[in-house]
Amino acid sequence: MNMMLLHENDFIAPDRVSICGRRAVHIREILKKEQGSSIKVGKINDLMGNAVVVSWHDDAIELTVNLDCQPPPALGISLLLAMPRPIVFKRLLPAIVSMGIKELHLFNCQKVEKSYWSSSVFDELDSLVWLGLEQSRDTIWPQIKIHKRFKPFAEDEIPSIIAGKTALVAHPGSEIFCPAALKNPAAVCVGPEGGFTDFEVDLLLHQGFQAVSIGTRILRTETAIPAILGRLVGSCS
């Protein structure tokens, strides 16, 4: 926990919060904070700052809060991601959030297993996003949208998602290397580990995407995403 996130319900006064549960345990047992100690805090979708421990009440901690700093700028990239294996997605989502992605579209396609969509990982989205924001000292909650039908998603929704952006689809067969140092916002589409079908690639290209690769190696989703974003992040942040 590099910063403690605060929810509106935590506030018992304009400049005072009461914290219990996991966060209180972390403050006491991991950070080993005492009365008078300061910690970094941020309010969801609001400012960041510092808080000072003022009292302990059984399992709850009260802190005074001073929020006076803006959160870091969002990454100017919309990420379109074929739903990965749930165990992978559980690791990947906090990382995506911590990199500053504020618009994530999870979509279905032919090589995505149907069972993925009934996974319990969707019940954990809020807690996984929370972890990513705490890790990166950010407060702005990302938008996560789910699209279970590929063709309607590609034809009806993608045009508005990529409007005004450089649209790139990761495709190992492309001879065009992923660009770096873009000067404008981007939309990046990453397919399933089994790859897109020819029909799916053709449809994405028809909608305005450019197929790019990051080399001849076939990478897992959790490796490909940071590799691609790492090439684009400098100019889009």
VOMAR-586803 format. One record per residue (C-alpha): residue in three letters; x, y, z. Coordinates in steps of 0.25 Angstrom, whole numbers, padded with zeros to 4 digits, always signed. Layout:
ALAXYZ...
REM end
This chain:
MET+0000+0000+0000ASN+0007+0012-0005MET-0005+0021-0002MET-0017+0019+0006LEU-0030+0021-0002LEU-0042+0028+0005HIS-0056+0026+0001GLU-0067+0036+0004ASN-0073+0028+0015ASP-0060+0028+0022PHE-0061+0043+0026ILE-0068+0046+0039ALA-0064+0061+0037PRO-0059+0069+0026ASP-0045+0067+0030ARG-0046+0054+0038VAL-0048+0039+0035SER-0050+0026+0042ILE-0043+0014+0036CYS-0045+0000+0040GLY-0043-0014+0034ARG-0032-0017+0024ARG-0027-0003+0024ALA-0026-0001+0039VAL-0019-0014+0040HIS-0009-0010+0030ILE-0006+0003+0036ARG-0004-0003+0050GLU+0003-0016+0047ILE+0010-0014+0034LEU+0013+0001+0034LYS+0014+0001+0049LYS+0009+0015+0050GLU+0006+0021+0063GLN-0002+0033+0069GLY+0004+0045+0062SER+0009+0037+0050SER+0006+0042+0036ILE+0002+0034+0024LYS-0001+0037+0009VAL-0016+0037+0006GLY-0025+0040-0006LYS-0040+0041-0007ILE-0046+0033-0019ASN-0048+0042-0031ASP-0043+0054-0023LEU-0030+0060-0018MET-0018+0053-0010GLY-0010+0058+0002ASN-0006+0053+0016ALA-0013+0048+0028VAL-0009+0048+0043VAL-0013+0037+0052VAL-0020+0044+0064SER-0027+0032+0071TRP-0029+0017+0072HIS-0043+0011+0076ASP-0043-0004+0077ASP-0042-0008+0062ALA-0043+0006+0056ILE-0033+0017+0054GLU-0037+0032+0053LEU-0028+0041+0045THR-0028+0056+0041VAL-0027+0058+0026ASN-0022+0069+0018LEU-0024+0067+0003ASP-0017+0077-0006CYS-0010+0070-0017GLN-0015+0066-0031PRO-0015+0051-0035PRO-0005+0047-0046PRO-0009+0050-0060ALA-0017+0038-0067LEU-0010+0030-0078GLY-0016+0035-0091ILE-0018+0021-0096SER-0031+0013-0097LEU-0029-0002-0096LEU-0037-0012-0103LEU-0034-0026-0097ALA-0039-0040-0101MET-0044-0046-0088PRO-0031-0054-0082ARG-0032-0066-0074PRO-0038-0061-0060ILE-0025-0065-0052VAL-0017-0056-0062PHE-0027-0045-0062LYS-0027-0045-0046ARG-0012-0042-0047LEU-0013-0033-0059LEU-0024-0023-0055PRO-0017-0017-0043ALA-0005-0015-0053ILE-0013-0009-0064VAL-0019+0001-0054SER-0006+0004-0047MET+0000+0008-0061GLY-0011+0019-0062ILE-0021+0013-0072LYS-0034+0019-0070GLU-0043+0013-0081LEU-0043-0002-0082HIS-0051-0010-0091LEU-0052-0025-0089PHE-0058-0033-0101ASN-0061-0047-0105CYS-0056-0053-0118GLN-0055-0067-0124LYS-0043-0072-0116VAL-0048-0067-0103GLU-0053-0078-0094LYS-0068-0077-0091SER-0066-0081-0077TYR-0057-0068-0074TRP-0070-0060-0074SER-0076-0067-0062SER-0063-0066-0054SER-0064-0060-0040VAL-0053-0051-0044PHE-0064-0041-0048ASP-0068-0040-0034GLU-0054-0035-0030LEU-0053-0024-0040ASP-0054-0013-0030SER-0044-0019-0020LEU-0034-0021-0031VAL-0036-0007-0036TRP-0034-0002-0022LEU-0021-0010-0021GLY-0016-0004-0034LEU-0019+0011-0030GLU-0012+0009-0016GLN+0000+0003-0023SER+0002+0015-0032ARG-0003+0026-0023ASP-0015+0030-0032THR-0029+0033-0028ILE-0037+0033-0042TRP-0045+0021-0043PRO-0045+0015-0057GLN-0056+0011-0066ILE-0057-0004-0069LYS-0067-0008-0080ILE-0071-0022-0084HIS-0075-0026-0098LYS-0079-0041-0100ARG-0082-0041-0115PHE-0070-0037-0123LYS-0076-0033-0137PRO-0086-0023-0131PHE-0075-0018-0122ALA-0066-0016-0134GLU-0076-0010-0143ASP-0085-0002-0134GLU-0076+0003-0122ILE-0061+0003-0127PRO-0063+0014-0136SER-0066+0024-0125ILE-0055+0018-0116ILE-0044+0020-0126ALA-0049+0034-0131GLY-0038+0044-0131LYS-0028+0033-0127THR-0016+0025-0133ALA-0023+0011-0133LEU-0013-0001-0132VAL-0016-0015-0132ALA-0005-0025-0127HIS-0003-0035-0137PRO+0009-0044-0138GLY+0008-0046-0153SER+0009-0031-0156GLU+0022-0026-0162ILE+0020-0012-0156PHE+0027-0010-0142CYS+0019-0004-0131PRO+0022+0011-0132ALA+0028+0019-0120ALA+0027+0033-0116LEU+0013+0036-0121LYS+0008+0050-0120ASN-0006+0048-0119PRO-0016+0038-0111ALA-0016+0024-0115ALA-0025+0012-0114VAL-0018-0002-0113CYS-0025-0015-0116VAL-0019-0028-0110GLY-0025-0041-0114PRO-0026-0055-0107GLU-0014-0063-0105GLY-0018-0072-0116GLY-0019-0060-0126PHE-0030-0053-0134THR-0036-0061-0145ASP-0034-0055-0159PHE-0048-0050-0159GLU-0046-0043-0146VAL-0033-0036-0151ASP-0040-0032-0164LEU-0052-0026-0157LEU-0043-0018-0148LEU-0034-0013-0159HIS-0047-0009-0166GLN-0051-0001-0154GLY-0038+0007-0155PHE-0028-0001-0147GLN-0014-0003-0152ALA-0007-0016-0149VAL+0006-0015-0142SER+0015-0025-0135ILE+0026-0024-0124GLY+0035-0034-0130THR+0035-0049-0135ARG+0033-0055-0121ILE+0019-0059-0117LEU+0016-0053-0103ARG+0006-0056-0092THR-0004-0045-0090GLU+0002-0040-0077THR+0015-0038-0084ALA+0010-0032-0097ILE+0002-0021-0090PRO+0013-0015-0082ALA+0023-0016-0094ILE+0013-0009-0103LEU+0009+0002-0093GLY+0024+0004-0090ARG+0026+0008-0104LEU+0015+0018-0104VAL+0014+0023-0090GLY+0025+0034-0091SER+0016+0043-0100CYS+0002+0039-0096SER+0004+0042-0081
REM end
